[in-house]
């Protein structure tokens, strides 16, 4: 949580503290003093001692004479103070260096020097002694970033100068990486090849071209020990903790260090999920803060090597799958810059497809699906063509243009001797074809393709299982579908928490849809007019809440349509007319403008609304019946949402027949 001080004046206007000090300095000072004694000190009795200690440390750093410094330098290099030092002062001095590094050490050392004869410094030492250990440690931690005399930087530079060139180069590299905590995996992975796809669709291990300082583990460890010696960095478990305030005093570093930082992070960042299996998400998230900071250097570099540009572009493609929309767009923009400098048309085409995918995810994609161009020739371009084809196919699906979706998938050239990459991309095409079959209502054909993907341990197995469960439900195999997804959900629960968010929400919604289907089948088969399922209603509300963290694009909208329709059906069946009408209206609004899919949802909502109004009675439904006839002439059943193209229309039709209004009710059954 970030907090700051401000003043609220008579008209409730918020005024920054600095502004208030200029016009009402006396009032502000009195306010702060009263707050200190009336609010802060009763809860934290050592507040005054903390303030006096901090003032002394700040004053010492302000007058610090780095060009004449000898005593603190000696302690940093030897960890020994002169003999006869007060044991309490020795303990506090050691803590200041351990927590705050050489800057905090310098401030504390000179704020307490000669405490046996300097009254002010003795008081400072007493104040520091009276502080709780955790309070004192926090002071020392903050002291490392207090304003200092300009001579601090040169002095720290001379400290580093006591060590070899590797130590100084590592200090510069750590500063350019820009993080207080760096995973050791960042450097471990720099010593192994970076994995990508070769031009023939084979796995290609690109040798590391990072600096020998990093590649040679012994040299790296030795340099890190040197930095730990001067309080610049330390190895804590599997992390390197960097005291960036130390490095900031040394000033900026040259282009060579920034280029090395870009080369390092672009080499180690995972490029393709399939190469890392379950480690991909956790590894990307671990490296992403460093990647975001470092990759922005690329535009400042004069002429990086073409291979580095290629690695940066591939890493940006991968990194664009994480975080918010602003970062995704920035990553793709930097990736495009790198792809242009690499001269790779295939890479530029991949960037284009990914940019359009991001627009679709975040709701900015155009309403007219377009066929995307892609370089031809060679196994790798042929395999990557699947990305463009699958994207366009998904757009056709979004708008219910299923015949066009089939035509687009037919463009993919199946290889007679496929490489590993070809087989993976072919699985994507098969998955998309299975989705099209499902949405056409060709459930047997869809089941055949989806079962092969699930049983063959495809990288798309989880997504294929969700669609397979829906197809099985449409074919009446709801128990088997529920067992399959339940087992998958159990596996997801075993994954690290940060890696399971989307999988968990997808599976939870799919399971809710299966339970709804089971409920609807019971209503249909027993010809019930009313029924209630409170637990399922609560499950859908949880699913809806989980969508608040998802990107507001077409995928989220389709999930919202599914949930809104489910809540409408549940309210419809329990006789809550007002809620049902509101949810049906929300379903219609979410689907508005979605082509044939939107037209079908409009038809479904209108038929459901007609049934509710007939149940309530006393309403003229002639206009609704006319709208149903018009809509049913334009669209047949759509199977995008489980049960909405089959079981629910069947239920509506039977209710209409029971009322002797079969002509109107069966309009939706075309």
N, C-alpha and C positions, 0 to 999 in steps of 0.2 A: 504494500500500500504506500502510495506517495502522498505525503502531507506537507503543507506549507502554512505559514502564518499570514493572516490578513486582518484588516480592521473593518468592522461594520459600523457605519456612521448613522446619524439620526434617521435618515430616510431609507434605511436598510440597504444602502449602496455598499458594495464590497470594495474596499480600497486597499491596494497593495501596501505592505508594511513600509517599504522605502518611500512611497508617495506620502503616506501619513506622517512619516518622520520629518519630512520637509516642511509641512504646514502645522503639524500639531505634535512637535517633538516631546514637549513636556507631558502631554496627555498620554502619548504612547508609552513613554518611559514609566509613568505612574501605573499604567495598565499592566505592563510587563512585570513590574515589581510586585504589584498586588497578586497577579497570577502566580508568581513564583512562591510567595510566602503563604498565600491562602489555599492554593490548589496543588502545587507541585511538591513543596517541601513536606507537608503533612504525610504524603504518600511515600516520598523518597527523601528521608532525613539527611542524606549525604549530598544533597543537590548543591549547597553552597561550596562544599569542599571540591566537588566536581568542577564547578565554574572557576574557582580560584586555580585549581590545577591546570585546567585547560588554558586559562589566560597565561599562566607562566610558561607552558609549553609553546604556545603560539608566539609569545614574546621572544623566547629563546631561538625559535626558528627564524624569526624576523631579522635577528641580528647575527645569525649564524655566519661565521667567517670561514667558508670552505677552503679558501686559498691558504689559510694558516692552520688548518685542522690537522691534528696528529693523534689525539687521544682516542676519539671515536673510531678512527681508521684502524688503530692498533687493536681495539676490541673486535671489530668486524673480522679482522684477519686472524686473530689469535684466540678470540673468545675469553680474553683475560683482561681484567681491570688492574690498575696499580694496587699494590699491597696496602693494607690498612683501610680498605673501603668498608664503610658501614654495611653490615650484612643485609639490612633492610633495603638499602639503596641498591646493593648488588642484585637482590631478588627482583626489584622493580625494573632495574635496567635490563636484566635478562628478559623479563616479560615484554618490555617495550620492543625489543628487537625481534623476539619470536613472533609477536602479534603484528607489529607495524613496520618491521624492517628498519633499514638504516635511517630513514627520515624521522620516524618516531623516536628511534634511539637517540639521534642527535638532539632532538627537542628535549627529551627527558633528561639526558645526560647533563646538558648545560643548564637546565632549569633547576637541577639539584646539586650542581657541582659546589664543592667547598661548603657543604651544608653544616659542617662542624663549626664554621666561623662566620658564614653568611646567613644572617637571620632570615632574609626573605626566602632563600633557597631551602633553609631548614624547614620553614613553614610549608613550602611546596612539597617537600618530602613527607612531612607529617600528613598533609592533606591527601596525598597519594596513598599513604599507608592506611588511612581511615576508609578508603573506598572499598566496596565489595569487589571481589576478584573479577566478577563478570563486568561490573561497571568500569573498572580500570582497564580491562581488556578492550572494551568497546571504545574507550577514549583513545587508546593506543592505535586501534584500528583506524579510527577517524584521523588521528594525527598524521598518518602517512600521506594524507592528501591536504593538509593545512598549507596555506600560502607560506612560501619560504624565501629567504634571501636569494638573489640571483646566483650567488656562488654555489648553491646546492647542486645544480646540474653539472658544472665542471668537476666538483668533488666526487660525485657519483661516477662520472666518467673515468676519473683517475682510479677509483676503486676497481672498476671493470678492467682498467688497463693493467692491473696487477696479474691478470689471467691471460690465457692464450687467445688467439684470434677466434677459435671455435666458440669460446664462451661469449665473446662480444657479438659474433654473428648470430648465435642462438638468441641472445637478448634482443637483437633487432628483429629477428623473425617472430619471436613471441609478441613483441609490440605490434607488428603488422597484422598478426592474427586477431588481435583486438578483443580477447576474452580473458576474464579473470580466472576462469576455470576451463582447462582444455582436457579432453579425454586423451589418455595415453594411446588409445586406439588410432588416433589421428596420425601419430608418428610410426606406430607399429605397422599400419597398413601402407605407409609410404615405402616400406622395404619389400613389398611384394607387388607383383604385376597388377595392373588395373584391368578388369575384365569387361569386354564388350563383344560385339559381333564382327566377324571378319567379312570380307567382300563375297565370300562363297557361302555365307550363312553358318560358318563354324564359330565356336567360341574362340575368341582371340585374346590372349594375355599380352597386354602392352607393358613392356618393361618400364620400371620406374626411372624417371629422369630428374628426380629431385636431387638436391645438393648432397654431396658425400657426407657432410656433417650429419644429416638426418639418416641417410641410408646405412651408415656405419654405426651400429648400435653402441659400440664401445666409445667412439668419439662423442656421440650424442649424450650418453650417460655421464661421461667425464665433463662435458660442457655444462650439463644440467647441475652437476655437483658444484661447479664453480659458481653458478648463479644462486644456488642455495646458500653457498658460503657468504655471499654478500647480501643475502636477504631479498634477492630479486624474484626467485621462484622456488618452489619446493614440490617434491613428489609426495602426494598423499593418496595411498592406495592405487587406484587405477586412473588418477587424475593428476594433472600438473596445475598447481595453483600459482598464478602469476600476480605479482604485486605491480599492477600497471602504473601506479603512482610513481614508482621508482623509474620506470622506463619513460614516463611522460616528461620527467625532469631532464632527460637526455636529449630532448628535441626530436625533430623528424628524422626519418631514415630514408635512404635513397631509393631510387627506382628498382635497383637490383634486389633489395630485400622484399619489396612489394611484389615483384615478379616471381620471386621464389615462393612467396606465400600463395599466390594464385596457382603456381605450378603444383604446389603441395596439395592444396585442397581439391583442385580439379582432378588430380590423380586418384586421391583416396575416396572421393565421394562416389557411392554406388550408382551405376548408370542404368542397370536393368534389373528389375525385381526378380526375374526368373533365375538370375545368377546367384542370388543370395538367400532364396527360399524364405524361411521365417525370420531371418536376421535383417531383412531389407528395411522394414519400417523403423525398428529400434535404432539401427545404425544411421539411417538418414536423419532421424530426429536428434540423435546425439551430435552429429556433425553439422547440422543445419545452422545453428547460431554463428559458427565460425565461417561457414560457406557464405552466408548472407553478408557478413562484414567484408570478407576478402574479395569476393567476386566483383564487387563494385570498383576495385582497382583497375579492372581490365581496360577501361576506356582511357586510363591515364598512362598506360604503357605504350612505348613507342612502337615496337615491332616484335611482339612475342612470336615464338616459333609456331608454324602452322599446326603441328601436332597438338600443341597446348591449346590453341583455339578450338580444335576439334573436341578435345576432352572437356573444355569449359562448356561448349555448346551442349554436349551430351549430358554433362552434370546438371546444367540448367533445365534441360528437359525433365530430368528426374526430380530435381528440387521443386519444380513447378507443381508437383502433385501434393504439396504440403502447404499448410498455413492458409492465410486469407487471400482474397481476390487480388488485393494490391500487390502482395508479394508474388503471386503467380504471374501477374502481368509483368512485373519488373524482371522476374527470372527469365521469362520468354523474350523480353526486349534485349536483355544482355545476351541471351542465347543466340538471338538473331544477329547481333553485332559480331559475336564470335564466329557464327556459321558463315557470315559474309566474308570475314577475313580468312576463313579456312578454305574458301573456294569450293565447298562441297554442295552440289545441287540437291543431293539426297538429304543432307542435313537440313538445308533450308526448307525443303518440302516437309520434313518431319516437324520443324518449328511451326510452319504454317498450319498443319493439322492440329498440333497441340494448342495453338492460339485459338483456333475456332472451337476446339473442345472446351477450353476454359470459358469462352463466351457462352457456350451452351450450358455449362455447369452453373454459370452465374446469371443466366437469364437474359443475355444480350445477343443471342444468336438470331439471325434473320428468319423470317417465316417461310422462305422459299429454299428448300434443300438444293444445293448445287453440287455438281460432280467436280471433284477436286483433281487437278492435274498432278502427275507424279512422274519422275524420271523413269525411263524404261531401260531394260537391258541389264543382265547380271542377276545373280541369285538374291543378293541383298536388296536391291531396289524392288525386285518382284515381291519379296517377303514384306518389305515395308509398305508396298502398295496396299496391303491389307488394312493398314491404319486409316488410309484415306477412304477406302471402300466401306469399312465398318462405320466410320464417322457419318458418311452420307446415308448409309443404310439406317443408322439410328435416327437421323433426322426424318427420313421417310416414315419410320415407325412412329415417331412422336406425333406425326400429323395423320396417322392412319392410312398412309399411302403404301399398302402392303405389296401390291403388284409391282410398284416401282422399286420397292426394297428388294424383291426377288431379282429383278433385272440388274440392279446394282451389284448384288452378290455374284451374279453370273459372270461379272467382269474379271473375277479373280482367277488367274491362270494356275491351275493345279499342276504341281511339278511331278514328273514321273520318277524322279530320284531326289526326293526332298532332303534338304539338310535339316539339322536340328532346328534352326531358326524357321525354316519353311514349315516344319511340322507344328511348331508353336503358333505361327501365324494362321495356318490352316485351321487350327482349333478355334481361333477367334472367329473365323469366317463360318465354321460349322455352328458355333454358339449363336451367332447372329441369325443364321438360317433357321435354327431351332426356335428362336424367339419369334421370327416371322410366322412359322408354322403355328405356334401356339396362339398368336394373336389373330390368325385366320380361322382358328377353331379346328385345325388339323392336328388334334391332340396325339393321335397314334404316331404320326410322323415325327412330331416334336419329341415325344417320349423316347423314341429309338435313338435319336441324335443325342439327347441330353443324358441318357443312361450310359452311353459310350464315354461321354466326357467325364461323368462322375466316377464310373468304374475304372477308367483309365488313368485316374489320378492326375487329370489335367490341371494346369495352373489356374484354370477357370472353374475348378470343381465346386467351390462354394457357391458361386453365382449360378452355375448350372443346376446345382441341387435345389436352390430356391425356385427356379423355374420348373424343374422336374416335379417338385412337390405340388406346385399349382396344377400342372398337367395331370398328375395322379388324382388330385381332388376332382378335377373336371371329369375324370374317368371313374369316379366313385371309390377311389382307393385312399380315403382320407386318413385312416389309421396308419398305414404304411408311410404316408407323407409326413404325418406328425412325428412318428418315431425317427425318421431320417433327420429331420430338422432339429429335433430335440437332442440327438447325438451330436450334431454339428455345434449346437449352442453350448453343450458341455465342453467341447474341445476349445471353443473360443474363450470360455471362462478360464482355461488354463494358460492362456496367453498373457504376456505383460499388459497391465492395464492400459497404457497409452497406445497399444497396438490393436485394441479390439473394439474401439468405439463404433466405427461404421459397420463392421461385421455384426456386432451385437444388435445394433438398431435395425439392420436389414433382416436379420434372422428373427428378431422379436416381432417385427411387423408381419413377416411371412407366416410365423406360427399363429399370430392372431387371426390372420386371414383364413388359415386352415380351420381354426376353431369356429370362426363365423360360418364357414362352408358346412361344417358338421351340424351346426345349429340350424342353418337354412334347410339342409336336407331333411332334418327331423320335422321342421315346420311344413315342408312340402309334402313329405310322405304321409304325415298324420293329418294333413289338411287343416292345420291349426289357423285360427284367425288372430290369436293373441299369444304372445310368449315373451318372457323376460330373461335377460342374461346379464346381471349387474357386474359380475367379475370381468366379463369380456369388455364391457363398456369402460371399466377402469383401465384395462390393458391398453385399449386404443388411446385413451387420454395420455398414458405414459408414452406411447409411441409418438403422439403428436408433440409432446413436450420435448422429446429427444431431437425432433427435427429442427428445433430452434438453433441448434449449433451447426446445422448443415448449410451449405451454400444455397442461396435462393434461386437456383436454376431449375431447369425442366425436370430433373430427377426428383428434386424435393417437391415440386408442384405435383408430379404424378403420385408421389407418396401421400401428399396432402389430400388429393382427390380420393384416393383409396380409403383414407381414414375418415374423411368427411362423409363419404357414401356409407361406410360401415356404421358410423354413429347415427346417420339418418335411418338406416335400416333397423338398428336396434331400438331407436326411439319410435319408429313406425310400428314395430311389432309389439312394443309394450303399451302402445296407445297414447304416447306423449305427443299429441298432434303438433303443438306449437314448436317444440324442439325439432321434431322430424321435418316440418316445413322449413325451418331455419337452416338445418343441416343440408337438406336437399338444395336449397337455394345457394348455399355456400359451395356445394359440389358443382353446381352449374357455373357459378362465377369463376371458379378455379379452372374449369375446362373450356371456358369461352375462348373462341379464336383458335382452337386446336384442330382445325380441319374436320375430317370425317370423324375423328375421335370425339371432338367437341360436339358434333351433331348428334352422335349416338348418346352421349351423356345427356344432352338436352332432351332427347326422346325419352330416355330412362327416367330422368327427373320429372318430366311432364306426366308420364304414366303413373309414377309414384304419387305425385301431387294429386292427380285425378282420383286415385284410390283413397287418399286421405280425406279429400273433400266429400267424396261419396259416403264415406263412413260418418263424417260429421253431419252431413245432410243440410238441406235448405240452401244449397248453392247451385247456381246455373253453371254447368260444366260444358256447355256447347262449344265455347271457344277453345277449351282445352282439347276436346275431342277432335275439333277441326285441325288444331296444331299437330296432334298425334298422327292424323292421316297424312298431313303434309310432310312431316319429318320421316315417317316410315316409308314414304315413297322415295326418299333420298338416301336412306341408309338402312342397312340390315344390321344384324347383331355384330357387336364388336366384343372381343375377348381379352382386352388389355388388362382388365381387373378381374381377379378370381371371383367367380359367381355372378358377376354383373352382366355377363352375356349369356348365362345359362340358368342357374337355379333361381335367382331373384325374379327375372322376367317370367319364369314358369309359375312362380308363386303368384305374381300379379295377375297373370292370365287366368289361373284357376279361381282366384277370388272374383274376377270379373265374370267368369262363367257361372260361379255360384250365385251371382246377383242377376243372372240372365242378360249380361251385357257382353257376351262373347265376341261380338263383332268389333267392339272397340278394344277389348282387352287383347285379342289376338293380333292386333296391328303390330305390336312390338315383337311378336314371335316370328316375323318373316325371316 
